[in-house]
């Protein structure tokens, strides 16, 4: 690292011997990345070196660009030329490969690409660039001194003006469509609510002895089906017991299925249909509804 720090910087690429020092106004090179303007380089030197070298006047970081990739030079008549170097990926002007070492003319608007970089570099000659700047500046000049108002740009004719509806009609149509959708949705909700209210619930009323009968039916079905569950496979099958009341039915079910019954809650017969029963983990509270 110390040796690299003490080493002298790399020398800048030599300028072309025929390149002439320019005088204002200078030409320029506009940079474009993904279609958007990314900067402008003013060509104010006889030769503008292009490459990945840190000392290049136009330094490019793309890995396919060589250290000394090309040079943009002024001629004696203020003309602009590109001199491409012998590189692996080359340089193109308007899509045509530039011959290494040759003077390739760069007219106004010429598009230059270096190696495989996606950036485009567009040549803007001073005369053409100055005319555009004057034209753009003239659009902002006042119509009359002291008026403080700029010249209005010409409005472009709208080819679809005859078929386009006024903005007010578009807004009214959108609001009407939205109101119609809301009205239809509300009608669907009202019909659904009416059907839920008018429909009578169907359920079997509670009566004593139902649980006992179900327990006896389960016991008979188990005896007819065959072997006991795995939890009771090693124990002898219990004899069928007579179920006299609800308490006996619960005890029989707990014994039959090895249910860990530790608490019992007696609920009075409800006046309405019970659609849900919930209990907290400790069993201290029961909620029906």
C-alpha positions in Angstrom: 0.0 0.0 0.0 2.8 2.4 0.8 4.5 1.7 -2.5 1.2 2.4 -4.3 0.8 5.7 -2.4 4.3 6.9 -3.3 4.0 5.9 -7.0 3.6 8.8 -9.4 0.1 9.2 -11.0 -0.4 7.8 -14.4 0.4 10.2 -17.2 -2.5 11.6 -19.2 -3.0 10.2 -22.7 -1.1 12.2 -25.3 -3.1 14.7 -27.4 -3.2 14.3 -31.1 -0.4 16.3 -32.8 -2.8 17.9 -35.3 -5.4 19.0 -32.7 -5.9 22.8 -32.6 -6.6 24.8 -29.5 -10.3 26.0 -29.7 -11.7 29.4 -29.1 -15.1 30.2 -27.8 -17.8 29.3 -28.4 -17.0 25.7 -27.5 -18.7 22.6 -28.7 -20.3 20.3 -26.1 -21.1 16.6 -25.5 -24.5 15.8 -23.8 -24.8 12.6 -21.7 -28.0 10.5 -21.7 -28.7 7.6 -19.4 -31.9 5.5 -20.0 -33.3 8.3 -22.1 -32.8 11.0 -19.5 -30.3 13.8 -19.7 -27.5 13.0 -17.3 -25.0 15.9 -17.8 -23.0 18.0 -20.3 -19.3 18.1 -21.0 -17.9 21.3 -22.5 -15.2 20.5 -25.0 -12.9 23.4 -24.2 -9.5 21.6 -24.9 -7.8 20.8 -28.1 -8.2 17.1 -27.3 -10.6 15.6 -24.8 -9.4 12.2 -23.7 -12.0 9.5 -23.0 -11.4 6.4 -20.9 -11.4 4.7 -17.6 -8.1 6.4 -16.5 -8.6 8.7 -13.6 -6.7 11.5 -15.5 -9.0 11.3 -18.5 -11.0 14.5 -19.1 -14.1 12.4 -19.7 -13.7 9.5 -17.3 -16.0 6.6 -17.8 -16.3 3.9 -15.1 -17.8 1.1 -17.2 -15.7 -2.0 -17.0 -15.7 -2.6 -20.8 -14.2 0.9 -21.4 -10.4 0.9 -21.8 -8.1 3.3 -19.9 -7.3 5.2 -23.1 -10.4 4.5 -25.1 -10.7 7.5 -27.5 -10.2 11.3 -28.0 -12.4 14.1 -29.2 -10.3 16.7 -31.0 -10.7 20.1 -32.6 -9.4 20.6 -36.2 -7.9 23.7 -37.6 -11.3 24.9 -38.9 -13.0 24.4 -35.5 -14.4 21.1 -36.8 -14.8 18.3 -34.3 -13.4 14.8 -34.8 -13.3 11.5 -32.9 -10.1 9.4 -32.8 -10.8 5.9 -31.6 -8.1 3.7 -30.0 -7.5 0.1 -30.6 -9.7 -1.4 -27.9 -11.6 -4.7 -27.3 -15.1 -3.3 -27.6 -14.5 -0.3 -29.9 -16.4 3.0 -30.4 -19.4 3.7 -32.6 -20.7 7.0 -34.2 -24.4 6.8 -35.2 -24.2 3.0 -34.9 -21.2 2.6 -37.2 -17.9 1.4 -35.7 -15.1 4.1 -35.8 -11.9 2.9 -37.4 -9.0 3.1 -34.8 -6.7 6.0 -35.3 -8.8 7.6 -38.1 -10.3 11.1 -37.9 -14.1 10.4 -37.7 -16.1 13.7 -38.2 -18.6 14.5 -35.6 -21.5 16.6 -37.0 -24.1 18.2 -34.8 -26.4 15.6 -33.3 -24.0 12.7 -33.8 -24.5 9.9 -31.2 -21.4 8.4 -29.8 -21.2 5.2 -27.7 -18.1 3.9 -26.0 -17.7 0.1 -25.6 -20.7 -1.6 -24.1 -21.8 1.3 -21.9 -25.5 2.1 -22.2 -24.9 5.8 -22.0 -25.3 7.9 -25.2 -23.2 10.9 -25.9 -24.7 13.4 -28.3 -22.6 16.1 -30.0 -23.8 19.7 -29.8 -21.8 22.1 -32.0 -21.5 25.6 -30.8 -23.3 27.2 -33.7 -26.3 24.9 -33.6 -26.4 25.0 -29.8 -26.3 28.8 -29.8 -29.2 29.0 -32.2 -31.3 26.8 -30.0 -30.5 28.8 -26.9 -31.5 32.0 -28.6 -34.7 30.4 -29.8 -35.6 29.2 -26.3 -34.7 32.5 -24.8 -36.8 34.4 -27.3 -39.9 32.5 -26.1 -39.6 34.3 -22.7 -39.1 37.8 -24.1 -41.9 40.3 -23.1 -44.5 41.3 -25.7 -44.0 45.0 -24.9 -41.7 46.9 -22.6 -43.2 47.3 -19.2 -46.0 44.8 -19.7 -44.3 42.2 -17.6 -46.0 39.4 -19.6 -44.2 36.9 -21.8 -45.2 35.8 -25.2 -47.7 33.0 -25.2 -46.6 29.8 -26.9 -48.7 28.7 -29.8 -51.2 26.1 -28.8 -51.1 22.9 -30.8 -54.3 21.8 -32.4 -56.0 18.8 -30.7 -56.8 16.1 -33.2 -59.3 14.5 -30.8 -61.1 17.7 -29.8 -64.2 16.8 -31.8 -64.6 13.4 -30.1 -63.6 14.4 -26.5 -66.3 15.2 -24.1 -66.0 18.3 -21.8 -64.5 17.6 -18.4 -67.8 18.5 -16.7 -69.6 15.7 -18.6 -66.9 13.2 -17.7 -67.2 14.1 -14.0 -71.0 13.9 -14.1 -70.9 10.5 -15.8 -68.4 9.1 -13.2 -70.5 10.4 -10.3 -73.7 8.9 -11.8 -72.0 5.5 -12.3 -70.7 5.5 -8.7 -74.1 6.4 -7.3 -75.7 3.5 -9.4 -73.2 1.0 -8.0 -73.8 2.1 -4.4 -77.6 1.9 -4.9 -77.3 -1.6 -6.3 -75.0 -2.7 -3.5 -77.4 -1.3 -0.8 -80.3 -3.1 -2.4 -78.4 -6.4 -2.1 -77.6 -5.7 1.6 -81.3 -4.9 2.3 -82.5 -8.1 0.7 -79.9 -10.2 2.6 -80.9 -8.6 5.9 -84.6 -9.1 5.2 -84.1 -12.8 4.5 -82.1 -13.2 7.7 -84.8 -11.6 9.8 -87.8 -13.3 8.3 -86.3 -16.8 8.3 -87.5 -18.8 11.3 -84.7 -20.7 13.1 -84.9 -24.5 13.1 -83.7 -26.4 16.1 -84.6 -29.3 18.4 -86.0 -28.2 21.7 -84.1 -29.4 24.8 -85.8 -32.1 26.8 -84.7 -34.2 29.8 -83.4 -37.7 28.9 -81.9 -36.7 25.5 -78.4 -37.0 26.8 -79.1 -40.3 28.5 -80.5 -41.7 25.2 -77.5 -40.5 23.2 -75.1 -42.1 25.8 -77.0 -45.4 25.6 -76.9 -45.3 21.8 -73.1 -44.6 21.8 -72.6 -47.5 24.2 -74.6 -49.9 22.0 -72.8 -48.8 18.9 -69.4 -49.3 20.5 -70.3 -52.8 21.6 -71.5 -53.7 18.1 -68.4 -52.2 16.3 -65.9 -54.3 18.1 -62.6 -53.3 19.9 -62.1 -50.5 22.3 -59.9 -47.4 21.6 -56.2 -47.9 22.1 -56.3 -46.2 25.5 -58.5 -49.0 26.8 -57.2 -51.9 24.7 -55.6 -53.7 27.6 -58.5 -53.3 30.0 -61.5 -55.5 30.1 -64.6 -54.1 28.4 -67.0 -52.6 30.9 -70.4 -54.0 31.2 -73.3 -51.9 29.9 -74.8 -49.8 32.7 -78.3 -48.6 33.0 -78.6 -44.9 32.5 -81.2 -43.4 34.8 -80.6 -39.6 34.6 -78.4 -36.9 33.1 -75.8 -37.2 35.9 -75.4 -40.9 35.2 -75.1 -40.2 31.4 -72.3 -37.7 32.0 -70.5 -40.1 34.3 -70.9 -42.9 31.8 -69.5 -40.8 28.9 -66.6 -39.7 31.1 -65.8 -43.2 32.0 -66.3 -44.6 28.5 -64.0 -42.1 26.8 -61.6 -41.4 29.7 -62.5 -37.7 29.9 -60.7 -35.8 32.7 -64.0 -34.4 34.2 -63.1 -32.4 37.4 -66.0 -29.9 37.5 -69.6 -29.9 36.6 -71.8 -26.9 35.7 -75.5 -27.1 35.7 -77.2 -24.8 33.2 -81.0 -24.0 33.5 -83.1 -24.7 30.4 -82.7 -21.6 28.2 -85.7 -19.7 26.8 -84.0 -19.1 23.5 -81.9 -21.2 21.1 -78.3 -21.6 22.2 -75.9 -21.1 19.2 -72.6 -20.8 21.1 -71.0 -21.9 24.4 -67.7 -20.6 25.6 -65.6 -21.2 28.7 -62.4 -19.7 30.0 -59.4 -22.0 30.4 -59.9 -22.4 34.1 -63.6 -23.3 33.8 -64.6 -20.6 36.2 -66.8 -18.7 33.7 -69.3 -20.0 31.1 -70.9 -17.8 28.4 -73.8 -18.9 26.3 -75.5 -17.0 23.4 
